Amino acid sequence: MATPVVAAVLAGVALQLVLPLLSLRLGLVLASAPTAIAGFLAPFGFLRQSRAHAGRERAGWRLGIAGSLLLGASYTLYTGYAALGLAPAKPNLADLLSVASATVALVGIALAAPALPGVMAGTTHVIDVATVAGSLFALVWQFVIAPATATLPLGSQLTFVLTLLPEIIAAALALTLMSRLRASADGRALHVLAAALALFALAAVGSTHNATERAPWYAMGVGALYLTGGLLVALAGQSTVGAADASGRRALAGFWTALPYVPVALAICAVSGLYLRSGTLSPVLVWALLSSTGLAMLRQFLSLLTIKRLLSDLDEQQDRLRHAAHHDALTGLPNRTAFHGRAADALAAAGPDEHTGVLLVDLDGFKPVNDQLGHAAGDAVLVAVGERLPGALRGTDTAARLGGDEFAVLLPGLHDPGEAEMIAARIIGRLAAPVPTSDTQVRVGASVGMTTARGAGHSIDRMLREADLALYAAKAAGKSVVRRFTAATTHPEPDRLPAAVPQPRTSVPDQSQHTA
């Protein structure tokens, strides 16, 4: 898409260079005829765009068809006027069709642009358009409208302003759209169309200035602007639509951030220069500049609100990420990382007469549930364990899921190791209750291995190894029991390892009961 755009610009520059060498009539024909042809060719592309969209975007492209046809009709008349050497009084039919084309295209491009995310984004976009339009109006008033209407009656002045107003708004919309839409190699339809609107607006303003100054109609690059704008209209119908910049990265990236506010800065500089030279300002300029400045301040206030909301969302997201990093996604219990951190803190802070207990809880009969009833039933069991386990503990204790069907419990501040055994017994009792699944109820038991340490300075890794050896002993003892780590459990006999103990069949319901 970049190559045709460059070619359109070069064609405009070439025309601008040769216009001084041509007669007035031939120059006008060469500038107007390509735009007339482009206006009648563009609807074919816009029709394709409308068929690829629905709702407001389809309506926008259909208005684009109407605007292009009006543009083609307008420049066909301009071409005819030039070829026949006619100079009808202004505003003539071609002028009216041109203004109608700009107005229809203005509404169409606003509808065809992808919807912005949220009310706030839409509101700030409208404010941006109004701010830029006000600044452009101040510039056009100072350099074009005021000199051109100085000798006109009030009614004619109003007509003149209303004729240029759609062009000014179109240019403002073009600038803001180009800063808000993502452009890609195949997604520049609205960018190209917006650029065409901006060029036609500049051409209209330049043409009026040339007429006021009695300069050739093509002076100040007006000839190049007209031809390039017409060619861009034709190109816009041949490309696709880019997506809205929902991420906001384009609006924060380099040149695009400042693009809509370039006219604001220019208007302030121009009006300041005028005041320094003359010491007075037109009331129209004052109100236009005040309005634009007020809207810019409102825009910044809304931006602050948006940033505040984004920061709040970011804080919530960070909290969720921190929670996810230290908690099990299925049960909601702390995970292995969180357990190790809390255990290390508890062991470091333990008093000389305090005991710290570590329990390892392994579910009995969980594998048959998972294999025979499916992972959904297995997940239901794990979720139930995650809900029941904290209910058997004290407020200062921590239950965590280490992985699979293995859970760990931290018991800080124990007065006696026997407290850990009582808590482990409560855990076994709570987990023995039936667990409802989608089709039936299942029962699983729990075996617990425990170890305790007195005072501070103990290693959580060592305590977990001791609790793991005690858990092997509990499994070998028939399951659903508690075993405490002792010297005898340091080297358990091979035939007492859990792999040698068959899983109880009573943990999975009878198949006929499951079918029912």
C-alpha positions in Angstrom: 0.0 0.0 0.0 2.9 2.4 0.6 4.0 2.3 -3.0 0.7 3.5 -4.5 0.5 6.3 -1.8 4.0 7.5 -2.7 3.1 7.4 -6.4 0.0 9.5 -5.7 2.1 12.1 -3.8 4.7 12.1 -6.6 1.9 12.6 -9.2 0.6 15.6 -7.2 4.1 17.1 -7.0 4.7 16.6 -10.7 1.4 18.4 -11.5 2.3 21.2 -9.2 5.6 21.7 -11.0 4.1 21.7 -14.5 1.0 23.9 -13.8 2.9 27.2 -14.2 3.8 26.1 -17.7 0.2 25.3 -18.7 -2.7 27.5 -19.6 -5.3 28.1 -16.9 -7.9 25.9 -18.6 -5.6 23.0 -19.3 -4.2 23.1 -15.7 -7.7 23.1 -14.2 -8.7 20.1 -16.4 -5.5 18.1 -15.5 -6.1 18.8 -11.8 -9.9 18.1 -11.8 -10.4 15.2 -14.2 -8.4 12.6 -12.2 -10.3 13.5 -9.1 -13.6 13.1 -10.9 -12.5 9.7 -12.2 -11.3 8.6 -8.7 -14.6 9.7 -7.2 -16.5 7.4 -9.6 -14.0 4.5 -9.1 -13.8 4.5 -5.3 -17.5 3.4 -4.7 -16.6 -0.1 -6.1 -14.0 -0.6 -3.4 -16.3 1.0 -0.7 -19.1 -1.4 -1.8 -16.7 -4.3 -1.1 -15.9 -2.8 2.3 -19.6 -2.4 3.2 -20.3 -6.1 2.3 -17.4 -7.2 4.6 -18.9 -5.3 7.6 -22.2 -5.0 9.4 -24.1 -2.5 11.5 -22.7 1.0 11.9 -19.5 0.2 10.0 -21.5 -1.0 7.0 -23.6 2.2 7.1 -20.3 4.2 7.2 -19.0 2.6 4.1 -22.3 3.1 2.3 -22.1 6.8 3.2 -18.5 6.6 1.7 -20.1 5.5 -1.5 -22.4 8.4 -1.5 -19.6 10.9 -0.7 -17.4 9.5 -3.4 -20.2 9.8 -6.0 -20.8 13.4 -4.9 -17.1 14.1 -5.2 -17.0 12.6 -8.7 -20.0 14.7 -9.7 -18.5 17.9 -8.2 -15.2 17.5 -10.0 -16.9 16.5 -13.3 -18.5 19.9 -13.1 -15.2 21.6 -12.3 -13.7 19.8 -15.3 -16.5 20.9 -17.5 -16.3 24.5 -16.3 -12.6 24.5 -17.0 -12.9 22.8 -20.4 -15.6 25.2 -21.5 -13.9 28.3 -20.0 -16.9 29.0 -17.7 -16.5 30.8 -14.4 -19.9 30.6 -12.6 -20.5 32.7 -9.5 -19.6 31.2 -6.2 -21.0 29.2 -4.5 -21.9 27.3 -7.7 -23.3 23.8 -8.0 -19.9 22.2 -8.1 -19.0 24.0 -4.8 -22.2 22.8 -3.1 -21.6 19.2 -4.3 -18.0 19.4 -2.9 -19.2 20.6 0.5 -21.9 17.9 0.5 -19.3 15.3 -0.4 -17.1 16.4 2.5 -20.0 16.4 4.9 -21.2 12.9 3.9 -17.7 11.5 4.0 -17.2 13.1 7.4 -20.1 11.1 8.9 -19.2 8.0 6.9 -15.7 7.8 8.1 -16.8 8.4 11.7 -19.2 5.4 11.4 -16.8 3.2 9.5 -14.0 3.6 12.1 -13.9 0.6 14.5 -15.7 1.3 17.7 -13.4 2.4 20.5 -13.4 0.4 23.8 -15.7 1.9 26.3 -17.5 5.2 26.9 -14.4 7.0 28.1 -12.5 6.3 25.0 -15.3 7.5 22.8 -15.8 10.6 24.8 -12.1 11.5 24.7 -12.1 10.9 20.9 -15.0 13.4 20.5 -13.1 15.9 22.7 -10.0 15.4 20.6 -11.9 16.1 17.4 -13.5 19.2 18.8 -10.2 20.5 20.2 -8.3 20.1 16.9 -11.2 21.5 14.9 -11.3 24.6 17.2 -7.6 25.1 16.7 -7.8 24.6 13.0 -10.7 27.1 12.8 -8.5 29.7 14.7 -5.7 29.2 12.2 -8.1 29.3 9.2 -9.9 32.4 10.6 -6.6 34.3 11.1 -5.0 33.5 7.7 -8.0 32.9 5.4 -11.5 33.7 6.6 -10.8 37.1 8.2 -8.9 38.5 5.2 -11.4 37.0 2.7 -14.5 38.3 4.4 -13.3 41.7 5.5 -15.4 43.4 2.7 -18.3 41.0 2.7 -21.7 41.6 4.4 -22.6 39.5 7.5 -24.8 37.1 5.6 -22.0 36.4 3.1 -19.5 35.9 5.8 -21.7 33.3 7.5 -22.2 31.4 4.3 -18.4 31.5 3.6 -17.7 30.1 7.1 -20.3 27.4 6.8 -18.8 26.3 3.5 -15.4 25.8 5.1 -16.6 24.3 8.4 -17.1 20.7 7.1 -13.6 20.8 5.6 -12.2 21.9 8.9 -14.0 19.2 10.9 -13.0 16.6 8.3 -9.3 17.6 8.8 -9.7 17.3 12.6 -11.3 13.9 12.3 -8.6 12.8 9.9 -5.8 13.7 12.3 -7.4 12.1 15.3 -8.3 8.9 13.4 -4.7 8.5 12.2 -3.6 8.7 15.8 -6.1 6.1 17.1 -6.1 3.4 14.4 -3.5 0.7 13.9 -2.1 0.7 10.5 -0.6 -2.4 8.9 0.5 -3.4 5.4 -3.1 -4.4 4.5 -5.1 -2.2 6.9 -4.9 1.4 5.8 -8.2 2.1 4.2 -9.4 4.6 6.8 -5.9 6.1 7.1 -5.8 6.8 3.4 -9.3 8.1 3.3 -8.7 10.3 6.4 -5.5 11.6 4.7 -7.5 12.4 1.6 -10.1 14.4 3.6 -7.3 16.4 5.3 -5.7 17.2 1.9 -9.0 18.3 0.4 -9.5 20.6 3.5 -6.0 22.1 3.1 -6.7 22.5 -0.6 -10.0 24.3 0.0 -8.4 26.6 2.6 -5.4 27.3 0.3 -7.6 27.9 -2.7 -9.6 30.5 -0.7 -6.3 32.2 0.4 -5.0 32.3 -3.1 -8.3 33.9 -4.3 -8.0 36.5 -1.6 -4.4 37.3 -2.4 -5.1 37.2 -6.1 -2.5 34.5 -6.5 -2.7 31.7 -9.1 -5.2 29.1 -8.0 -2.6 26.4 -7.7 -0.2 28.5 -5.5 0.9 27.1 -2.1 0.8 23.6 -3.4 -3.0 23.6 -4.0 -2.7 21.8 -7.3 -0.8 19.0 -5.7 -3.2 18.8 -2.8 -6.3 18.4 -5.0 -4.7 15.7 -7.3 -3.1 13.7 -4.4 -6.4 13.9 -2.4 -8.4 12.5 -5.3 -6.0 9.7 -6.0 -6.0 8.7 -2.3 -9.8 8.5 -2.3 -9.5 5.9 -5.1 -6.7 4.0 -3.2 -8.8 3.9 0.0 -11.4 1.7 -1.6 -8.7 -0.9 -2.6 -7.3 -1.5 0.9 -8.7 -3.1 4.1 -9.6 -1.6 7.4 -7.2 -1.6 10.3 -8.3 -2.3 13.9 -8.8 0.2 16.6 -5.9 0.7 18.9 -7.5 -1.0 22.0 -4.1 -1.4 23.7 -3.4 2.3 23.7 0.2 1.7 22.6 -0.2 3.6 19.3 -1.5 6.6 21.2 1.6 6.5 23.4 4.1 5.9 20.6 6.3 8.8 19.4 4.8 11.0 16.7 1.2 9.7 17.0 0.9 11.1 20.5 1.5 14.6 19.3 -0.3 14.4 16.0 -3.8 15.7 17.0 -2.2 18.5 19.1 0.0 19.9 16.4 -2.8 22.3 15.2 -3.3 23.4 18.9 0.3 24.4 19.2 0.3 26.1 15.9 -2.9 28.0 16.8 -1.4 29.2 20.1 1.8 30.3 18.4 0.0 32.1 15.6 -2.5 33.9 17.8 0.3 34.9 20.2 2.3 36.3 17.3 -0.7 38.3 16.1 -1.2 39.7 19.5 2.4 40.7 19.9 2.3 42.5 16.5 -1.1 44.2 16.8 -1.9 44.3 20.5 -5.5 43.2 19.8 -7.3 40.0 19.0 -10.6 39.3 17.3 -13.3 38.0 19.6 -13.7 35.0 17.3 -10.0 34.1 17.7 -10.2 34.5 21.5 -13.3 32.3 21.9 -11.9 29.7 19.5 -8.6 29.5 21.3 -10.3 29.5 24.8 -12.6 26.7 23.7 -9.8 24.6 22.3 -7.7 25.2 25.4 -10.6 24.3 27.7 -11.3 21.1 25.8 -7.7 20.2 25.9 -7.7 20.6 29.7 -10.9 18.5 30.0 -9.2 15.9 27.8 -6.2 15.8 30.2 -8.5 15.5 33.2 -10.2 12.5 31.6 -6.9 11.1 30.7 -5.9 11.3 34.4 -9.1 9.4 35.3 -8.3 6.8 32.8 -4.7 6.4 34.0 -6.0 6.1 37.6 -8.4 3.4 36.5 -5.6 1.6 34.6 -3.3 1.8 37.7 -6.1 0.4 39.8 -6.6 -2.5 37.3 -2.9 -3.0 37.3 -2.7 -3.3 41.1 -5.6 -5.8 41.0 -3.9 -7.8 38.3 -0.6 -7.8 40.2 -2.5 -9.0 43.4 -4.1 -11.8 41.3 -0.7 -12.8 39.9 0.9 -12.8 43.4 -2.0 -14.9 44.7 -1.7 -17.3 41.7 2.1 -17.6 42.3 1.6 -18.7 45.9 -1.7 -20.6 45.7 -3.0 -23.8 44.1 -5.4 -23.0 41.2 -7.7 -25.9 41.9 -8.1 -25.9 45.7 -7.2 -22.3 46.5 -4.7 -23.5 49.2 -1.2 -22.2 49.4 1.2 -24.1 47.1 4.6 -25.6 47.8 6.4 -22.3 47.4 4.2 -20.5 49.9 4.4 -23.5 52.3 8.2 -23.4 52.3 8.2 -19.7 52.9 5.8 -19.8 55.8 7.5 -22.8 57.3 10.9 -21.2 57.2 9.5 -18.1 58.9 7.8 -20.1 61.6 10.9 -22.2 62.3 13.1 -19.1 62.5 10.7 -17.4 64.9 10.0 -20.4 67.2 10.7 -19.9 70.9 13.0 -22.2 72.8 10.1 -24.2 74.4 7.8 -24.2 71.3 7.3 -27.1 69.0 6.7 -26.8 65.3 4.9 -29.6 63.6 4.8 -30.7 59.9 2.2 -33.1 58.6 2.1 -34.8 55.2 -1.4 -35.9 54.2 -1.8 -38.4 51.4 -5.2 -39.5 50.1 -6.1 -43.2 50.3 -8.0 -44.5 47.3 -7.7 -41.4 45.2 -6.2 -43.1 42.1 -9.1 -45.5 41.5 -11.5 -42.5 41.8 -9.5 -40.6 39.2 -9.1 -43.7 36.9 -12.6 -45.1 37.1 -14.8 -42.0 37.4 -12.6 -39.5 35.5 -10.7 -36.4 36.3 -13.8 -34.3 37.1 -14.5 -36.6 40.0 -10.9 -36.5 41.1 -11.0 -32.7 41.0 -14.2 -32.7 43.1 -12.4 -34.8 45.7 -9.4 -32.4 45.8 -11.6 -29.4 46.0 -13.5 -31.0 48.9 -10.2 -31.7 50.7 -9.1 -28.1 50.2 -12.3 -27.0 51.8 -12.3 -29.4 54.7 -8.6 -29.4 55.6 -8.5 -25.9 57.1 -11.5 -26.7 59.3 -9.5 -29.2 61.2 -6.7 -26.7 62.0 -6.1 -23.8 64.4 -6.1 -20.3 63.1 -2.3 -20.1 63.1 -1.9 -23.3 61.1 -1.3 -23.5 57.3 -2.6 -26.2 55.0 -1.0 -26.4 51.5 -1.3 -28.6 48.4 2.1 -29.8 47.3 0.9 -31.5 44.2 -1.3 -34.4 43.1 -3.2 -35.8 46.1 -0.5 -34.8 48.6 -1.1 -32.0 51.1 1.1 -30.5 53.8 0.2 -28.9 57.1 2.3 -26.5 59.2 1.7 -26.4 62.9 3.6 -23.6 64.6 3.6 -22.7 68.3 2.8 -26.2 69.7 3.1 -26.6 73.4 3.4 -30.4 73.1 4.0 -32.8 70.2 0.8 -34.6 71.2 -1.2 -31.6 69.9 0.0 -32.4 66.4 -1.3 -36.0 66.7 -4.7 -34.7 67.8 -4.9 -32.3 64.8 -3.8 -35.2 62.5 -6.6 -37.4 63.9 -9.1 -34.6 63.2 -7.9 -34.3 59.6 -8.4 -38.0 59.1 -11.9 -37.8 60.5 -13.0 -34.8 58.4 -11.6 -36.3 55.2 -13.4 -39.6 55.7 -16.8 -38.1 55.0 -18.3 -38.9 51.6 -17.5 -36.5 48.7 -20.4 -35.7 46.3 -19.5 -35.8 42.6 -21.7 -35.1 39.6 -23.1 -38.7 39.5 -22.6 -40.2 42.9 -20.7 -40.0 46.2 -17.2 -41.3 46.8 -15.1 -42.0 49.9 -11.4 -41.5 50.2 -9.3 -41.8 53.3 -6.2 -40.1 54.4 -2.9 -41.3 55.8 -0.8 -38.8 57.8 2.9 -38.7 58.5 4.1 -36.2 61.1 7.2 -34.8 62.7 7.9 -32.1 65.2 10.9 -30.0 66.1 11.6 -28.0 69.3 13.0 -24.5 69.2 14.4 -22.5 66.2 17.0 -23.3 63.6 15.5 -26.4 62.0 15.4 -27.1 58.3 12.0 -27.4 56.7 13.5 -29.7 54.0 14.7 -32.1 56.7 11.3 -32.0 58.5 9.5 -32.8 55.2 11.8 -35.8 54.6 11.0 -37.0 58.1 7.3 -36.5 57.6 7.5 -38.4 54.3 9.2 -41.4 56.0 6.5 -41.3 58.6 3.8 -41.2 55.8 5.3 -44.4 54.3 5.0 -46.0 57.7 1.3 -44.9 57.9 0.6 -46.3 54.4 2.2 -49.6 55.4 0.2 -49.8 58.6 -3.1 -50.1 56.8 -3.8 -46.5 55.8 -6.2 -43.9 57.4 -3.7 -43.8 60.3 -1.2 -41.3 61.7 2.4 -42.2 62.1 5.0 -40.0 63.8 8.6 -39.9 62.7 11.0 -41.8 65.0 14.4 -43.4 64.6 12.6 -46.6 63.6 11.0 -45.0 60.6 14.4 -43.7 59.2 14.9 -46.9 57.2 11.6 -48.5 56.6 11.6 -52.1 55.5 10.8 -52.7 51.7 7.7 -54.6 52.4 6.3 -51.7 54.4 6.5 -49.2 51.5 3.1 -48.0 50.2 3.7 -49.5 46.8 3.4 -53.0 48.4 0.0 -52.2 49.9 -3.0 -52.8 47.7 -5.5 -49.9 47.3 -8.8 -50.6 49.0 -11.7 -51.2 46.6 -14.2 -49.6 49.0 -13.0 -46.1 48.0 -14.9 -46.3 44.7 -18.6 -46.8 44.6 -20.1 -50.0 43.2 -20.4 -49.8 39.4 -24.2 -50.4 39.5 -24.6 -47.6 42.0 -22.6 -45.3 39.7 -24.7 -46.2 36.7 -27.9 -45.5 38.6 
